[in-house]
């Protein structure tokens, strides 16, 4: 199993990427930090093979690199389209990948880095939506009918109690189902689940 920390400041992209990675059996997301302290804590406390890092964290790159080196964690830097500033950081990380890279490229790159390889730079000339269709289909296939009903009711704003009453279940049963749904979709809470559904139609 490849443990990945996904440190990205763009929420919609982070949810899309998390969902793509969560759909892969060999990759597990162990953190999606929002701050540098959360990121450093995740690196220290989890056995992380690959850190996917956005430009929002570059101000602390030296600190991140030291900890990543100690933990044998590869750093994959996300490059914003047309941002030449990131090119100066390319020699300091294990790989640089444009945000527009497709899902299969991201997964191949993470696997390669986890095995100790390095990627100088992965770019794509034409921006594409981040693997939206394959992710949607794979996640949908992994969900049960009951889970799909629960997701629909969550998106409509239903509470656990309301969903339980509607489906003839218990609040505890709905909580357990939501945990499984979060794992399958790669999200961490109800809001991210709703955003994932909207993002993937």
C-alpha positions, -999 to 999 in steps of 0.1 A, spaced: 0 0 0 13 35 -10 5 61 16 1 96 2 -4 130 17 -23 154 -6 -13 190 3 -32 211 -21 -48 246 -16 -74 242 -44 -103 224 -28 -122 212 -59 -90 199 -74 -80 182 -41 -113 165 -39 -111 153 -75 -75 140 -70 -84 124 -37 -113 106 -53 -91 94 -82 -64 81 -58 -90 65 -34 -104 45 -63 -70 29 -68 -65 -2 -46 -28 3 -41 -29 40 -29 -42 53 4 -46 90 13 -35 94 49 -38 132 50 -51 163 33 -35 191 54 -47 227 52 -18 242 71 19 237 73 16 225 109 -9 198 98 14 189 69 45 185 91 25 165 117 13 141 90 48 136 77 61 129 112 33 105 123 24 85 92 46 63 70 42 84 39 58 73 6 47 103 -15 38 139 -7 18 157 -34 26 194 -27 10 226 -41 27 259 -45 9 272 -14 35 254 8 66 265 -10 75 290 16 83 262 40 99 239 14 133 236 33 115 224 65 93 200 45 124 186 26 143 179 58 114 160 73 106 142 40 143 131 37 143 118 72 111 98 66 121 87 30 91 105 15 92 116 -21 79 150 -30 58 156 -61 53 193 -67 21 205 -85 29 231 -111 3 257 -120 -2 263 -157 21 290 -169 38 295 -135 75 297 -143 84 304 -107 81 267 -98 108 258 -123 134 270 -98 121 245 -72 122 215 -96 158 204 -87 148 204 -50 120 178 -53 116 143 -67 91 153 -94 71 182 -109 37 176 -125 13 200 -141 -20 203 -124 -36 194 -158 -21 159 -159 -47 131 -163 -56 106 -137 -36 77 -150 -5 98 -153 -8 109 -117 -12 74 -105 17 61 -125 39 90 -113 30 83 -76 38 46 -80 71 54 -97 81 78 -69 71 54 -42 95 28 -57 123 53 -54 122 67 -89 123 104 -99 103 124 -124 119 156 -136 88 171 -151 54 159 -164 35 184 -184 5 183 -208 0 210 -234 -38 211 -233 -54 214 -199 -80 187 -192 -105 181 -165 -89 159 -139 -99 124 -148 -136 132 -142 -153 104 -162 -131 75 -151 -133 86 -115 -170 90 -115 -175 55 -131 -151 37 -108 -165 53 -77 -200 47 -87 -193 10 -94 -178 6 -59 -209 21 -42 -239 0 -32 -275 10 -40 -280 19 -3 -249 41 -3 -260 59 -35 -294 66 -18 -276 80 13 -254 102 -9 -285 116 -26 -301 124 7 -269 140 21 -267 162 -10 -303 173 -4 -292 183 31 -306 155 52 -293 148 87 -283 113 98 -315 111 117 -337 122 88 -318 98 64 -323 69 89 -360 76 92 -364 79 54 -345 46 48 -358 27 78 -324 24 94 -307 37 125 -285 68 130 -256 45 139 -261 25 107 -261 57 86 -229 69 103 -212 36 95 -224 38 59 -211 74 56 -177 63 68 -175 36 41 -188 62 15 -161 87 26 -134 60 22 -147 50 -13 -149 86 -25 -117 99 -9 -135 127 10 -135 136 47 -169 150 55 -204 157 42 -195 190 26 -167 174 6 -190 146 -4 -216 171 -17 -188 189 -36 -175 156 -51 -210 148 -63 -214 183 -79 -180 181 -94 -186 147 -110 -222 153 -120 
